[in-house]
Each structure stands twice: as C-alpha cells, then as structure tokens.
Amino acid sequence: MTPLVKEIGQLALLDRNNVDTDAILPKQFMKSIKRSGFGQFAFDEWRYLDTGELGVDCSERPLNPDFELNQLKYQGATILLTRSNFGCGSSREHAPWALLEYGFKVIIAESFAEIFRGNCLKNGILTVTLAKETVSRLFDEARLHDEYKVTVDLEKCDLTLPDGTQIIFTIESSVREKLLNGWDDIGLTLNHASRIREFEESRQSSLPWLFSK
C-alpha cells in the first residue's frame, strides 16, 4: 500500500444516505479478482446513461449530467464527503478497489458499514467519521465554492478547512500506524521477518525429526 500521511484535495460531494456496495460497483463487475480496472466503473449505474460491462471502454460512454460526481469541479477529487451508512450491503472488496482507482484516498461520512470500512482501511483508503452536524456544515460550505480544498492530516488526526478551521477526528492507533506506513496485513507480518526466521531455525534445531525427509 502507498503510505497516507497527509492528503490535500478537492472535496467531492455525494449527498446520499445508505449508499450500498452494489451502487459503488454493480454486480456485473464481480467477474474479476484483479485489483485494477474497476475505477472506470465506480458508481456505474449513476455515472453513465447506458449499462456497463466488464471489459468495456468507458471513454466513449454517455455520462449522466445529473450525477453529482460528474460535475467538472469534482474531476480529480481525492476526498469524498457523503452521509450515513456508506458502503452498506454486501461485503465485496471490489467496492474499495473501485473507489481507490477512481482516485479517492479519503472518505468522510457520518457513519460507515463496518465490513466496508475494514476493507477500505486494508486497501489504504482512510475513512473519517464525523458528527452529522459537522458533515452537514461541510456540505453547506462546500456548495458555496467551485473549489473547496481540505487538508486531512493523519499524523495529527485533524481536518483543516479552507478558512483554517480544524476539525479533530479519531481513529484506532493500530489502523493509523498501518496507513501512515503503507502496511497491509502481509507487510505488517513481514516487519517481523527476522523473528519468524529465528523461530523457524530454533524449531528445526530443537525438533529435527519434524523436518527430516
């Protein structure tokens, strides 16, 4: 994973509750277990006017002008602001893969579905949970500007708004450490590679019959 220390980016607004994983990445794209190639299909049924299929080139597909994230000012946005229970529904890990490849590194919401949040964090997407009143304030302020860039600082665990206002958020220390260092579960295990080798060598020395051919 790529380490995530500080992200400065345009805030993209998706003012919807209960966005489920089938909306984030519809079921017809579940035919591949590769982690790439899904970004162009993120929010497919809302994003395009036609129906997408895995393997289709999306560059010529007609965009839905009424879908929020298709607005020009949100192109290249890296921080998503949404409402409650984001990522509900099935536990498919493809949804975070699609969001990450789309370009989102941070998602801010009132609440997240538990399994979805875990999948995001395991794939390097920071999920920030804020109070409903705070999220509503961000929506109101961001709508007043074509450009509304915020800074998310994971070291300090705060969010800085364009006017300098800082909002504190909380995150588990173990998760924070993994994101700051870019460690997935395998990477975290490999940090102890020398101790693992020492254990294997000592075990082979003390119990040689287990390793005899």
TORRO-964741 format. One record per atom (N, C-alpha, C, CB): residue in three letters; y, z, x. Coordinates in steps of 0.05 Angstrom, whole numbers, plus 5000, padded with zeros to 4 digits. Atoms other than C-alpha are relative to their C-alpha. Glycine has a CB too. Layout:
N
AlaYZX;...
end
This chain:
213
Met497650005017;Met500050005000;Met502550005018;Met500050244981;Thr497449994987;Thr507249905020;Thr501450274995;Thr501849764991;Pro498749745005;Pro510850565031;Pro502549974982;Pro500950125027;Leu497650005017;Leu516150724979;Leu501650255005;Leu499149994970;Val498349774992;Val521751175005;Val502550004982;Val500749985029;Lys497550025016;Lys528050924971;Lys500149714988;Lys502550065017;Glu499750275013;Glu528950354921;Glu502749984987;Glu497749964979;Ile497450065012;Ile535750064904;Ile499749744985;Ile502349995022;Gly500450245015;Gly535449564848;Gly501350004972;Gly497149954997;Gln499050045027;Gln537849284782;Gln498150144980;Gln500249704993;Leu501549875021;Leu535649684722;Leu499549804977;Leu501450264990;Ala500750185022;Ala531849244672;Ala499350174976;Ala497749815008;Leu500449845024;Leu531649494600;Leu497949884982;Leu502750034985;Leu502050075019;Leu525549474556;Leu500050224979;Leu497149955013;Asp499549785019;Asp527649884496;Asp497950014978;Asp502849974987;Arg502249995019;Arg520949984463;Arg498250245006;Arg498349735002;Asn502049794998;Asn516150554450;Asn497249894998;Asn500550214977;Asn502850075003;Asn508650524456;Asn499249725009;Asn499250044971;Val500750264989;Val508249904499;Val497250035012;Val502149905022;Asp502749964990;Asp500749834510;Asp499249805021;Asp498049984976;Thr500750164977;Thr496949524567;Thr499249714991;Thr497650135014;Asp500550275009;Asp494948924524;Asp502649844997;Asp498550014973;Ala497450145000;Ala502348764516;Ala500949955028;Ala502150174985;Ile499250044972;Ile503548864590;Ile498449775013;Ile499550265017;Leu501650234991;Leu497748394607;Leu497849954980;Leu498850065028;Pro501950055022;Pro493948084548;Pro497149965010;Pro500849754985;Lys502949994994;Lys486348084545;Lys498949755013;Lys498550054976;Gln501250254989;Gln485247344564;Gln500349985031;Gln501349764988;Phe499750014971;Phe487347504635;Phe498150205014;Phe502850065008;Met501849814989;Met481748004646;Met497549875013;Met499150204979;Lys502350154989;Lys477147474677;Lys500050015030;Lys500149724990;Ser499949994971;Ser479047634749;Ser500450295009;Ser502349815011;Ile499649734989;Ile478648264791;Ile501749995026;Ile497350135006;Lys498150014977;Lys483348004845;Lys502650144992;Lys500649705007;Arg497649865006;Arg489748394850;Arg502549835000;Arg500450225020;Ser497750184999;Ser494147784855;Ser499749784978;Ser500249865028;Gly500050225019;Gly496147224807;Gly500750094972;Gly497449875000;Phe499549905027;Phe497847674747;Phe503050034994;Phe498650264997;Gly497249955005;Gly505347754756;Gly501349804981;Gly501550005026;Gln498850205017;Gln507047104722;Gln499150034971;Gln499249725010;Phe501049965027;Phe503147334661;Phe500850274988;Phe497049984999;Ala499249745010;Ala506348024654;Ala501649964974;Ala501750155021;Phe498850015026;Phe508548124581;Phe499849724988;Phe503050085002;Asp500350295006;Asp505847424568;Asp500749934971;Asp497249915006;Glu499650075029;Glu505847434491;Glu502950044992;Glu498250174983;Trp497149975007;Trp513147674490;Trp501749825017;Trp500850305005;Arg498450154980;Arg515547284551;Arg500149704994;Arg498950055027;Tyr500150295004;Tyr513346584531;Tyr499749934970;Tyr497749885016;Leu500250095027;Leu513446174467;Leu497249884994;Leu502149804994;Asp502750115004;Asp506445894478;Asp498050215009;Asp499549745015;Thr502149814992;Thr499746224494;Thr499049935028;Thr497649994980;Gly500850044973;Gly497946314567;Gly497050055004;Gly501550185018;Glu502849964992;Glu491146274600;Glu499950035031;Glu498249764991;Leu500349964972;Leu488846494669;Leu499749735015;Leu497650185006;Gly500150254984;Gly490045944720;Gly502149804992;Gly497349874996;Val497950185008;Val495645614682;Val502550045017;Val500650034970;Asp497449984986;Asp502145454720;Asp502150074980;Asp500649735015;Cys498049905020;Cys507545844683;Cys502849895005;Cys500150305001;Ser497350094994;Ser513445494716;Ser501249814979;Ser500049865027;Glu499050195020;Glu513844974660;Glu499750104972;Glu498549745004;Arg500449905028;Arg512145424601;Arg502750084988;Arg498150245001;Pro497549935013;Pro517645544550;Pro500450304997;Pro500149874972;Leu499349725001;Leu520946224556;Leu501150084973;Leu501950085022;Asn499049895025;Asn522446654495;Asn502850115005;Asn498150214988;Pro497249914994;Pro530146734495;Pro500650284988;Pro502049804989;Asp499549745013;Asp529547364452;Asp498750235015;Asp498949994971;Phe501349784985;Phe525247754502;Phe502050115020;Phe497449905014;Glu498049864984;Glu529548264538;Glu499949935030;Glu499750294997;Leu500350044971;Leu526748154608;Leu500549725009;Leu497350095009;Asn499450284993;Asn528147404605;Asn503049965004;Asn499049824978;Gln497150034995;Gln535647534609;Gln500549965030;Gln501550254990;Leu499450084973;Leu538647244672;Leu500650245018;Leu502349815001;Lys499249774983;Lys541447914696;Lys497750175008;Lys502050174984;Tyr502449844992;Tyr534448214699;Tyr498149855019;Tyr498650084975;Gln501850154982;Gln531447674743;Gln500250135028;Gln500749705001;Gly500049874974;Gly529448014808;Gly500250304998;Gly502149905017;Ala499849715004;Ala530048714778;Ala497550145011;Ala500450084970;Thr502249854988;Thr525649234813;Thr499550264986;Thr500450045029;Ile500349745014;Ile526649834767;Ile500049954970;Ile502350205009;Leu500250045029;Leu524449834694;Leu500650264986;Leu497249904993;Leu499449775017;Leu527250304642;Leu498949954972;Leu503150054998;Thr501250045026;Thr523250394579;Thr499950274985;Thr497149885002;Arg499949765017;Arg521750914525;Arg497450175003;Arg500349924971;Ser502249814998;Ser515851364508;Ser497249874999;Ser500250204977;Asn502850085001;Asn508351294517;Asn499549725012;Asn499050014971;Phe500350264987;Phe508950694563;Phe497249985013;Phe502249955020;Gly502750054988;Gly502150404583;Gly497750114984;Gly500050115027;Cys502249905017;Cys498150664525;Cys497949794995;Cys501150114973;Gly502150205005;Gly491850324501;Gly497750025019;Gly501149725000;Ser502350004982;Ser486150124547;Ser500950075028;Ser498649725000;Ser499449904973;Ser485650364618;Ser500049795022;Ser498050225007;Arg500250234981;Arg485649674651;Arg502050035023;Arg500449744985;Glu498349984976;Glu488349704722;Glu501649745004;Glu498450065025;His498650264998;His490548974715;His503050034992;His498749794984;Ala497249985010;Ala496949204679;Ala501850095023;Ala500150214978;Pro498349944977;Pro499849564741;Pro500149775020;Pro499150255013;Trp500050234981;Trp497648974784;Trp502149794992;Trp497249875002;Ala498250195010;Ala501648514740;Ala502950095003;Ala499549934970;Leu497349894998;Leu507848964739;Leu500950005029;Leu500150284988;Leu499349994972;Leu507749044814;Leu500649725011;Leu497750135017;Glu499550274991;Glu507148304827;Glu502449874986;Glu497549824995;Tyr497650095014;Tyr512548174775;Tyr502550095016;Tyr500150114971;Gly497849904983;Gly517048584821;Gly500850284996;Gly502349834996;Phe499249725006;Phe517449284791;Phe498750195020;Phe499350074971;Lys500949804982;Lys516949834842;Lys500350284988;Lys501549985027;Val499549755013;Val519450394797;Val500249964970;Val502650145011;Ile499850015030;Ile518550514722;Ile501050284991;Ile497249934987;Ile498849755011;Ile522851034687;Ile499550004970;Ile503150025006;Ala500649985029;Ala520751274618;Ala500150294991;Ala497249884994;Glu500149735012;Glu520651864571;Glu497250125005;Glu500650004970;Ser502849914996;Ser513051904579;Ser498349765006;Ser499050174976;Phe501950214993;Phe507151514604;Phe497250084990;Phe499949955030;Ala502949955005;Ala499851444583;Ala498850095026;Ala498549754988;Glu501049864976;Glu496051884632;Glu498549815019;Glu498350234992;Ile501750174983;Ile490951374657;Ile501749785012;Ile497749884985;Phe498250204990;Phe496250834663;Phe501750105023;Phe501849894978;Arg498449884979;Arg500751294703;Arg498450035026;Arg501250274991;Gly501749974977;Gly495051454750;Gly499549745014;Gly497450134993;Asn500550274989;Asn493550714760;Asn502549905014;Asn499149814978;Cys497550094987;Cys500850574776;Cys500350145027;Cys502550074982;Leu499649854975;Leu501251124828;Leu498049925021;Leu499850304994;Lys502150094981;Lys494750884860;Lys500649735012;Lys497350004987;Asn499350274991;Asn497750194867;Asn502849985011;Asn499749804978;Gly497450004987;Gly504450404895;Gly502449984982;Gly500149795019;Ile497850005019;Ile508750404832;Ile500850294994;Ile499449844974;Leu499049735007;Leu513051034824;Leu500750024971;Leu502450075018;Thr499349955028;Thr513251294753;Thr501850254999;Thr497550044983;Val498149785002;Val519251734737;Val500350084971;Val502849925012;Thr499849905027;Thr519152154674;Thr502650164997;Thr497650184992;Leu497549865005;Leu525952374646;Leu500250074970;Leu502449825008;Ala499749915027;Ala528152724583;Ala501149774982;Ala501950244998;Lys499250215019;Lys529352304521;Lys503049965000;Lys499050074972;Glu497150025000;Glu536752454522;Glu501149865024;Glu501350284998;Thr499250134975;Thr537352234594;Thr499449705000;Thr498750135024;Val500850295002;Val533551584581;Val501949854982;Val497149984990;Ser498150135019;Ser538051434521;Ser502749965013;Ser500350174975;Arg497550034986;Arg544151554564;Arg500049765019;Arg500750265015;Leu500350224982;Leu541651064616;Leu500049734986;Leu497450035016;Phe500050255016;Phe540350534563;Phe502949944991;Phe498250034975;Asp497250045009;Asp547450634535;Asp501849905022;Asp501050264987;Glu498250074978;Glu550850594602;Glu499349725012;Glu499850215022;Ala500850264988;Ala546750004629;Ala500749774983;Ala497050005005;Arg499350225018;Arg548149584568;Arg503049925002;Arg499450084971;Leu497150064998;Leu555649614584;Leu500649835025;Leu501650265002;His499550144975;His554649254650;His498049775004;His499950195024;Asp501950214992;Asp551648594673;Asp498450085024;Asp501549735006;Glu501449904977;Glu549848924738;Glu500150314999;Glu501349905027;Tyr500249715001;Tyr547349634737;Tyr497850095019;Tyr499450114970;Lys501949934979;Lys544049824802;Lys499950305004;Lys500849865027;Val500449714996;Val541050514812;Val498450035026;Val498550134976;Thr501549944976;Thr538050844873;Thr498050224994;Thr501950095023;Val502249805003;Val531351204869;Val499250095027;Val497649894983;Asp500749884974;Asp530251664928;Asp497750194997;Asp502550155013;Leu502449845003;Leu523251924932;Leu499950245019;Leu497549835005;Glu499849774982;Glu524652374992;Glu501550234987;Glu501349925026;Lys498449795013;Lys530052744953;Lys499250054971;Lys502949925001;Cys500849985028;Cys526752634885;Cys502449994982;Cys498350254995;Asp497750035017;Asp533252404854;Asp500649714994;Asp502450145011;Leu499250265009;Leu536151814818;Leu503149995000;Leu498949934971;Thr497150014998;Thr543351604834;Thr501049764984;Thr500949985030;Leu498850205018;Leu547351214782;Leu502449865014;Leu500850114973;Pro497850144987;Pro552850704799;Pro502550175003;Pro500749764984;Asp497649834998;Asp558251234786;Asp499650255018;Asp500850094972;Gly500549784982;Gly555051714835;Gly498550234988;Gly502550095011;Thr501549785013;Thr551652164784;Thr497150015010;Thr500049974969;Gln502749974991;Gln545052434809;Gln498350154979;Gln499950165027;Ile501949885019;Ile539052594765;Ile497550075015;Ile499449804977;Ile502449904986;Ile533353014792;Ile497549944984;Ile500250305006;Phe502650035013;Phe526152844776;Phe497950145016;Phe499249704996;Thr502249864986;Thr519553184793;Thr497649825002;Thr499350264984;Ile502550154995;Ile513052904820;Ile498250185016;Ile500649725014;Glu501949834985;Glu506753224847;Glu500349945030;Glu497149934991;Ser499550024971;Ser507453354922;Ser497949815013;Ser499950275013;Ser502150174989;Ser500753014937;Ser500549704995;Ser497250084990;Val499450275007;Val502752384900;Val502449905015;Val500549984969;Arg497650074985;Arg509552384932;Arg499449935029;Arg502150235000;Glu500850054972;Glu506452425002;Glu498649735003;Glu498250225010;Lys501550254998;Lys501751844988;Lys501949764996;Lys497949994978;Leu498250225004;Leu507351394962;Leu501949975023;Leu501650044974;Leu498150014977;Leu512151575019;Leu498649875024;Leu501050285007;Asn501550104976;Asn506751385070;Asn498549744994;Asn498150215010;Gly501550245007;Gly503650805032;Gly497050035002;Gly500949785019;Trp502949944999;Trp496851135029;Trp498749974973;Trp499550285011;Asp501750005024;Asp491850934976;Asp497850205006;Asp498949724993;Asp502149804996;Asp485551354968;Asp498449945026;Asp498150004976;Ile501550074976;Ile482050965024;Ile501650085025;Ile499349705000;Gly498249944978;Gly488051035070;Gly500150305005;Gly502749904995;Leu500049714998;Leu488251785056;Leu497550105014;Leu500450134973;Thr502549934988;Thr480951845075;Thr500049935030;Thr497649874986;Leu500050094973;Leu481951445139;Leu501850175018;Leu500949715002;Asn498449824984;Asn487151955162;Asn498350215013;Asn502150134982;His501949804989;His481152405175;His497749865014;His499050184977;Ala502250164988;Ala477051865210;Ala498850145024;Ala501049735009;Ser501149874976;Ser476452255275;Ser498250244993;Ser502350105018;Arg501649765009;Arg473952885239;Arg497449904987;Arg501650174981;Ile502450115013;Ile469052455199;Ile498049915022;Ile500749764982;Arg501750094978;Arg466352145264;Arg498850255014;Arg501649835020;Glu501049764987;Glu465752845296;Glu497750124983;Glu502250205004;Phe502149895018;Phe461753085235;Phe497549845002;Phe501050024971;Glu502450174999;Glu457152485237;Glu498550035026;Glu500849704996;Glu501349964974;Glu455852575312;Glu498650275002;Glu502149975022;Ser501249744999;Ser454553315305;Ser497550024983;Ser502050224992;Arg502349995019;Arg449953205246;Arg497649855013;Arg500749874973;Gln502250164987;Gln445952675285;Gln498850165023;Gln501149735010;Ser501049844977;Ser445453155344;Ser498350234990;Ser502450105016;Ser501449765010;Ser443153755302;Ser497649934983;Ser501850174985;Leu502250085018;Leu438553365254;Leu499149725008;Leu500950004971;Pro500750274990;Pro435952775296;Pro497849864983;Pro499150025029;Trp502150135015;Trp429852665252;Trp501049854975;Trp498150214991;Leu498950145023;Leu434352435196;Leu500949725008;Leu502350154988;Phe498950254991;Phe436651855239;Phe498049845016;Phe502450055017;Ser502150154986;Ser430151645271;Ser499049774984;Ser497750195008;Lys501050245014;Lys427550955255;Lys496950005000;Lys501149745013;
end
